[in-house]
């Protein structure tokens, strides 16, 4: 297996995690996402340490997997393209199957889907720039 740059993986995780906080904030899509999901934005998360901890762990696993796919020193364009393809071609389509069976709205799927696409592109950006 290729040598993985752990610092780059953690940086990609952190940047992606911060992007998620912005994406699902009142500045961008929080109110629309809450409307689509039925989540009350004024209600506190019951166990924020668990929710954010697990979210960070899953983001770390995603960044590590993307780093493995990209290899040791990916070119920036390749890293961006691969991130976009993983996000759009694997993650978003898989989510789409679940969202269809769960009866979730198209808008809910679009908000979450574009987040995933941009999240993987951002991780690819960090991994592609960090050599």
N, CA, C and O of each residue as an XYZ file, in Angstrom:
524
protein
N       0.848     -1.187      0.000
C       0.000      0.000      0.000
C       0.885      1.239      0.000
O       1.971      1.247      0.578
N       0.406      2.263     -0.648
C       1.150      3.517     -0.716
C       1.288      4.148      0.653
O       0.480      3.917      1.552
N       2.327      4.946      0.788
C       2.533      5.719      2.010
C       1.483      6.829      2.068
O       1.387      7.637      1.145
N       0.712      6.871      3.126
C      -0.338      7.870      3.283
C       0.198      8.989      4.173
O       0.788      8.730      5.222
N      -0.011     10.225      3.748
C       0.398     11.389      4.526
C      -0.688     11.655      5.572
O      -1.726     12.243      5.268
N      -0.436     11.217      6.799
C      -1.424     11.319      7.868
C      -1.758     12.779      8.186
O      -2.906     13.103      8.489
N      -0.762     13.653      8.116
C      -1.020     15.079      8.363
C      -2.000     15.636      7.333
O      -2.900     16.402      7.679
N      -1.827     15.253      6.078
C      -2.730     15.712      5.021
C      -4.136     15.158      5.235
O      -5.123     15.855      5.000
N      -4.229     13.908      5.680
C      -5.535     13.293      5.940
C      -6.248     14.045      7.062
O      -7.440     14.334      6.951
N      -5.534     14.361      8.134
C      -6.155     15.110      9.234
C      -6.526     16.526      8.796
O      -7.567     17.043      9.200
N      -5.700     17.146      7.987
C      -6.013     18.489      7.478
C      -7.260     18.440      6.596
O      -8.137     19.296      6.713
N      -7.341     17.446      5.716
C      -8.514     17.289      4.856
C      -9.765     17.038      5.698
O     -10.842     17.545      5.384
N      -9.620     16.264      6.751
C     -10.733     15.989      7.656
C     -11.205     17.274      8.323
O     -12.400     17.570      8.353
N     -10.259     18.027      8.854
C     -10.595     19.255      9.574
C     -11.263     20.269      8.647
O     -12.286     20.850      9.007
N     -10.701     20.486      7.466
C     -11.270     21.453      6.522
C     -12.668     21.009      6.092
O     -13.580     21.831      6.004
N     -12.836     19.731      5.828
C     -14.147     19.201      5.443
C     -15.158     19.351      6.571
O     -16.317     19.691      6.332
N     -14.720     19.099      7.797
C     -15.587     19.217      8.970
C     -16.066     20.666      9.134
O     -17.242     20.907      9.408
N     -15.153     21.619      8.966
C     -15.502     23.036      9.059
C     -16.450     23.429      7.917
O     -17.397     24.188      8.124
N     -16.190     22.909      6.716
C     -17.085     23.166      5.586
C     -18.496     22.686      5.908
O     -19.469     23.372      5.593
N     -18.618     21.521      6.528
C     -19.932     20.995      6.904
C     -20.643     21.898      7.896
O     -21.854     22.106      7.808
N     -19.879     22.433      8.843
C     -20.477     23.357      9.811
C     -21.019     24.598      9.106
O     -22.070     25.117      9.484
N     -20.319     25.068      8.101
C     -20.777     26.223      7.341
C     -21.981     25.869      6.462
O     -22.961     26.613      6.420
N     -21.908     24.735      5.763
C     -22.977     24.310      4.847
C     -24.318     24.178      5.579
O     -25.355     24.612      5.079
N     -24.279     23.572      6.768
C     -25.502     23.335      7.535
C     -25.714     24.408      8.603
O     -26.328     24.146      9.637
N     -25.207     25.607      8.351
C     -25.378     26.728      9.276
C     -26.521     27.620      8.803
O     -27.012     27.464      7.685
N     -26.947     28.559      9.660
C     -27.974     29.525      9.238
C     -27.539     30.378      8.041
O     -28.384     30.923      7.332
N     -26.240     30.495      7.815
C     -25.760     31.268      6.675
C     -26.099     30.617      5.341
O     -26.279     31.306      4.337
N     -26.185     29.298      5.331
C     -26.441     28.606      4.070
C     -27.735     27.796      4.115
O     -28.794     28.335      3.792
N     -27.687     26.538      4.499
C     -28.830     25.653      4.260
C     -29.533     25.124      5.502
O     -30.382     24.241      5.379
N     -29.218     25.625      6.692
C     -29.834     25.077      7.903
C     -31.358     25.151      7.866
O     -32.026     24.144      8.098
N     -31.911     26.312      7.584
C     -33.375     26.442      7.660
C     -34.071     25.579      6.613
O     -35.082     24.943      6.908
N     -33.543     25.551      5.404
C     -34.172     24.730      4.351
C     -34.015     23.243      4.661
O     -34.946     22.464      4.459
N     -32.830     22.846      5.155
C     -32.598     21.452      5.505
C     -33.538     21.032      6.637
O     -34.114     19.945      6.599
N     -33.689     21.898      7.644
C     -34.592     21.585      8.755
C     -36.029     21.449      8.275
O     -36.757     20.563      8.722
N     -36.437     22.327      7.366
C     -37.784     22.243      6.810
C     -37.989     20.908      6.092
O     -39.027     20.265      6.247
N     -37.001     20.503      5.316
C     -37.110     19.264      4.536
C     -37.060     18.014      5.413
O     -37.669     16.999      5.076
N     -36.345     18.079      6.526
C     -36.174     16.897      7.379
C     -37.137     16.855      8.551
O     -37.327     15.808      9.169
N     -37.748     18.004      8.860
C     -38.626     18.064     10.028
C     -37.869     18.239     11.334
O     -38.441     18.069     12.410
N     -36.602     18.573     11.251
C     -35.783     18.791     12.444
C     -36.035     20.205     12.953
O     -36.067     21.157     12.174
N     -36.213     20.333     14.257
C     -36.401     21.648     14.874
C     -35.029     22.267     15.127
O     -34.263     21.747     15.938
N     -34.703     23.381     14.441
C     -33.372     23.979     14.602
C     -33.148     24.583     15.985
O     -32.008     24.860     16.359
N     -34.220     24.792     16.750
C     -34.096     25.369     18.085
C     -33.917     24.319     19.173
O     -33.654     24.648     20.330
N     -34.061     23.069     18.797
C     -33.903     21.982     19.764
C     -32.446     21.550     19.791
O     -31.852     21.303     18.741
N     -31.871     21.456     20.972
C     -30.469     21.048     21.100
C     -30.295     19.584     20.729
O     -31.197     18.768     20.917
N     -29.132     19.270     20.205
C     -28.789     17.876     19.907
C     -28.697     17.140     21.237
O     -28.069     17.627     22.177
N     -29.317     15.976     21.318
C     -29.396     15.263     22.593
C     -28.024     14.851     23.134
O     -27.812     14.864     24.346
N     -27.106     14.492     22.265
C     -25.774     14.099     22.717
C     -24.747     14.676     21.736
O     -24.237     13.952     20.881
N     -24.442     15.969     21.854
C     -23.565     16.610     20.861
C     -22.165     16.004     20.799
O     -21.574     15.947     19.720
N     -21.626     15.556     21.918
C     -20.287     14.957     21.886
C     -20.281     13.714     21.005
O     -19.352     13.499     20.226
N     -21.320     12.900     21.131
C     -21.409     11.692     20.302
C     -21.631     12.058     18.838
O     -20.951     11.532     17.956
N     -22.571     12.950     18.576
C     -22.910     13.318     17.196
C     -21.696     13.912     16.481
O     -21.348     13.474     15.384
N     -21.057     14.896     17.089
C     -19.913     15.536     16.436
C     -18.684     14.631     16.428
O     -17.888     14.667     15.490
N     -18.532     13.823     17.472
C     -17.416     12.877     17.505
C     -17.516     11.824     16.415
O     -16.533     11.538     15.731
N     -18.695     11.247     16.250
C     -18.909     10.241     15.209
C     -18.805     10.888     13.828
O     -18.252     10.294     12.902
N     -19.331     12.095     13.691
C     -19.218     12.812     12.417
C     -17.757     13.036     12.060
O     -17.359     12.827     10.914
N     -16.956     13.459     13.026
C     -15.528     13.669     12.774
C     -14.857     12.346     12.401
O     -14.047     12.304     11.475
N     -15.188     11.265     13.114
C     -14.606      9.945     12.823
C     -14.961      9.497     11.401
O     -14.088      9.031     10.669
N     -16.218      9.632     11.006
C     -16.620      9.237      9.654
C     -15.944     10.103      8.593
O     -15.591      9.613      7.521
N     -15.767     11.382      8.890
C     -15.068     12.270      7.961
C     -13.607     11.863      7.839
O     -13.044     11.889      6.745
N     -12.995     11.491      8.944
C     -11.608     11.015      8.940
C     -11.479      9.737      8.101
O     -10.538      9.601      7.319
N     -12.405      8.823      8.262
C     -12.383      7.579      7.476
C     -12.532      7.899      5.987
O     -11.842      7.311      5.155
N     -13.430      8.829      5.650
C     -13.613      9.224      4.252
C     -12.343      9.837      3.675
O     -11.943      9.510      2.558
N     -11.712     10.725      4.435
C     -10.473     11.359      3.970
C      -9.366     10.331      3.808
O      -8.591     10.398      2.854
N      -9.287      9.393      4.722
C      -8.269      8.342      4.638
C      -8.510      7.471      3.408
O      -7.568      7.132      2.692
N      -9.768      7.109      3.161
C     -10.096      6.297      1.980
C      -9.763      7.048      0.699
O      -9.210      6.464     -0.233
N     -10.092      8.339      0.639
C      -9.767      9.125     -0.551
C      -8.255      9.213     -0.730
O      -7.765      9.151     -1.858
N      -7.515      9.354      0.357
C      -6.051      9.407      0.273
C      -5.485      8.097     -0.285
O      -4.528      8.116     -1.059
N      -6.062      6.986      0.097
C      -5.624      5.691     -0.434
C      -5.903      5.620     -1.935
O      -5.052      5.183     -2.711
N      -7.085      6.046     -2.334
C      -7.449      6.033     -3.755
C      -6.496      6.919     -4.559
O      -6.070      6.542     -5.651
N      -6.160      8.098     -4.020
C      -5.325      9.059     -4.733
C      -3.856      8.657     -4.801
O      -3.160      9.011     -5.753
N      -3.390      7.935     -3.817
C      -1.980      7.555     -3.801
C      -1.109      8.612     -3.142
O      -1.605      9.578     -2.562
N       0.198      8.409     -3.243
C       1.156      9.211     -2.473
C       1.189     10.690     -2.805
O       1.072     11.513     -1.898
N       1.341     11.054     -4.040
C       1.464     12.460     -4.425
C       0.598     12.750     -5.643
O       1.103     12.890     -6.758
N      -0.710     12.839     -5.420
C      -1.598     13.068     -6.565
C      -1.436     14.478     -7.126
O      -1.188     15.432     -6.389
N      -1.580     14.587     -8.427
C      -1.608     15.913     -9.030
C      -2.920     16.577     -8.630
O      -3.928     15.903     -8.424
N      -2.899     17.892     -8.525
C      -4.056     18.629     -8.035
C      -5.309     18.347     -8.868
O      -6.366     18.065     -8.304
N      -5.211     18.415    -10.185
C      -6.374     18.184    -11.032
C      -6.936     16.782    -10.805
O      -8.151     16.604    -10.719
N      -6.061     15.798    -10.708
C      -6.489     14.416    -10.463
C      -7.181     14.289     -9.120
O      -8.193     13.598     -9.003
N      -6.643     14.952     -8.107
C      -7.235     14.891     -6.767
C      -8.621     15.536     -6.752
O      -9.548     15.008     -6.139
N      -8.758     16.679     -7.428
C     -10.056     17.349     -7.496
C     -11.072     16.513     -8.275
O     -12.212     16.349     -7.840
N     -10.657     15.989     -9.416
C     -11.542     15.174    -10.243
C     -11.957     13.903     -9.513
O     -13.130     13.530     -9.524
N     -11.013     13.252     -8.891
C     -11.311     12.021     -8.156
C     -12.248     12.298     -6.990
O     -13.191     11.543     -6.752
N     -11.989     13.385     -6.258
C     -12.891     13.760     -5.167
C     -14.304     13.983     -5.675
O     -15.270     13.517     -5.069
N     -14.425     14.693     -6.784
C     -15.742     14.938     -7.365
C     -16.422     13.668     -7.834
O     -17.627     13.494     -7.647
N     -15.650     12.780     -8.444
C     -16.219     11.516     -8.922
C     -16.650     10.610     -7.770
O     -17.701      9.973     -7.836
N     -15.849     10.555     -6.732
C     -16.227      9.757     -5.557
C     -17.495     10.330     -4.938
O     -18.434      9.596     -4.630
N     -17.513     11.664     -4.757
C     -18.684     12.293     -4.164
C     -19.934     12.102     -5.007
O     -20.968     11.666     -4.501
N     -19.842     12.430     -6.300
C     -21.021     12.381     -7.174
C     -21.358     10.965     -7.626
O     -22.527     10.581     -7.665
N     -20.331     10.191     -7.967
C     -20.576      8.885     -8.567
C     -20.818      7.758     -7.586
O     -21.492      6.783     -7.916
N     -20.277      7.876     -6.384
C     -20.443      6.802     -5.399
C     -21.340      7.216     -4.235
O     -22.342      6.560     -3.950
N     -20.977      8.295     -3.575
C     -21.696      8.687     -2.367
C     -23.111      9.168     -2.679
O     -24.081      8.676     -2.103
N     -23.221     10.122     -3.586
C     -24.526     10.728     -3.880
C     -25.498      9.729     -4.490
O     -26.681      9.725     -4.148
N     -25.023      8.904     -5.367
C     -25.921      7.912     -5.964
C     -26.365      6.879     -4.928
O     -27.515      6.439     -4.942
N     -25.471      6.498     -4.044
C     -25.847      5.561     -2.976
C     -26.869      6.185     -2.036
O     -27.838      5.538     -1.638
N     -26.642      7.458     -1.682
C     -27.620      8.161     -0.851
C     -28.968      8.230     -1.558
O     -30.014      8.083     -0.925
N     -28.944      8.451     -2.865
C     -30.175      8.569     -3.631
C     -31.053      7.334     -3.529
O     -32.278      7.437     -3.458
N     -30.428      6.173     -3.521
C     -31.191      4.930     -3.362
C     -31.910      4.931     -2.018
O     -33.109      4.660     -1.946
N     -31.171      5.237     -0.954
C     -31.771      5.253      0.383
C     -32.856      6.324      0.506
O     -33.908      6.087      1.101
N     -32.590      7.506     -0.063
C     -33.558      8.600      0.029
C     -34.845      8.247     -0.695
O     -35.923      8.638     -0.247
N     -34.765      7.516     -1.804
C     -35.963      7.116     -2.525
C     -36.825      6.188     -1.674
O     -38.037      6.378     -1.569
N     -36.195      5.185     -1.069
C     -36.948      4.232     -0.263
C     -37.478      4.861      1.021
O     -38.515      4.445      1.538
N     -36.761      5.871      1.537
C     -37.202      6.552      2.757
C     -38.249      7.623      2.462
O     -38.828      8.195      3.385
N     -38.493      7.898      1.176
C     -39.483      8.896      0.810
C     -39.046     10.320      1.112
O     -39.885     11.190      1.346
N     -37.747     10.566      1.108
C     -37.241     11.911      1.371
C     -37.410     12.781      0.129
O     -37.477     12.285     -0.995
N     -37.477     14.071      0.359
C     -37.745     14.995     -0.746
C     -36.526     15.168     -1.645
O     -35.389     14.919     -1.247
N     -36.804     15.601     -2.864
C     -35.734     15.909     -3.807
C     -34.838     17.016     -3.246
O     -33.615     16.938     -3.368
N     -35.429     18.041     -2.634
C     -34.640     19.143     -2.081
C     -33.712     18.658     -0.969
O     -32.564     19.096     -0.888
N     -34.192     17.769     -0.123
C     -33.354     17.204      0.939
C     -32.153     16.482      0.324
O     -31.014     16.652      0.759
N     -32.438     15.678     -0.693
C     -31.371     14.948     -1.370
C     -30.392     15.917     -2.030
O     -29.183     15.697     -1.964
N     -30.878     16.972     -2.656
C     -29.995     17.943     -3.314
C     -29.087     18.656     -2.314
O     -27.890     18.805     -2.558
N     -29.649     19.095     -1.196
C     -28.833     19.774     -0.173
C     -27.728     18.846      0.320
O     -26.558     19.225      0.355
N     -28.105     17.635      0.699
C     -27.113     16.683      1.221
C     -26.151     16.228      0.125
O     -24.968     16.017      0.390
N     -26.646     16.077     -1.095
C     -25.804     15.606     -2.196
C     -24.726     16.616     -2.572
O     -23.554     16.262     -2.701
N     -25.122     17.859     -2.744
C     -24.110     18.856     -3.094
C     -23.100     19.049     -1.967
O     -21.931     19.339     -2.219
N     -23.553     18.888     -0.726
C     -22.600     18.914      0.383
C     -21.559     17.819      0.208
O     -20.361     18.073      0.335
N     -22.008     16.602     -0.082
C     -21.080     15.475     -0.230
C     -20.133     15.682     -1.414
O     -18.940     15.398     -1.306
N     -20.642     16.164     -2.519
C     -19.780     16.406     -3.684
C     -18.698     17.427     -3.339
O     -17.512     17.187     -3.565
N     -19.119     18.572     -2.788
C     -18.143     19.613     -2.437
C     -17.196     19.148     -1.339
O     -16.020     19.510     -1.339
N     -17.703     18.346     -0.399
C     -16.869     17.836      0.695
C     -15.722     16.985      0.143
O     -14.578     17.121      0.578
N     -16.028     16.124     -0.802
C     -14.976     15.281     -1.369
C     -14.047     16.071     -2.282
O     -12.857     15.764     -2.362
N     -14.564     17.073     -2.965
C     -13.687     17.934     -3.762
C     -12.737     18.700     -2.843
O     -11.552     18.838     -3.145
N     -13.256     19.194     -1.728
C     -12.414     19.906     -0.759
C     -11.353     18.985     -0.182
O     -10.196     19.383     -0.047
N     -11.726     17.773      0.157
C     -10.723     16.821      0.655
C      -9.688     16.543     -0.422
O      -8.495     16.469     -0.126
N     -10.127     16.388     -1.675
C      -9.189     16.195     -2.776
C      -8.271     17.385     -2.942
O      -7.085     17.217     -3.227
N      -8.800     18.588     -2.768
C      -7.992     19.805     -2.856
C      -6.872     19.785     -1.827
O      -5.711     20.015     -2.163
N      -7.217     19.512     -0.588
C      -6.212     19.478      0.479
C      -5.190     18.378      0.214
O      -3.988     18.608      0.342
N      -5.649     17.197     -0.150
C      -4.733     16.081     -0.398
C      -3.873     16.326     -1.636
O      -2.722     15.893     -1.693
N      -4.430     17.015     -2.619
C      -3.669     17.321     -3.831
C      -2.647     18.417     -3.641
O      -1.618     18.429     -4.317
N      -2.914     19.340     -2.728
C      -1.970     20.422     -2.471
C      -0.881     20.031     -1.477
O       0.209     20.603     -1.506
N      -1.153     19.082     -0.611
C      -0.248     18.730      0.494
C       0.707     17.623      0.053
O       0.323     16.456     -0.024
N       1.931     17.993     -0.229
C       2.944     16.977     -0.587
C       4.077     16.998      0.390
O       5.021     16.219      0.256
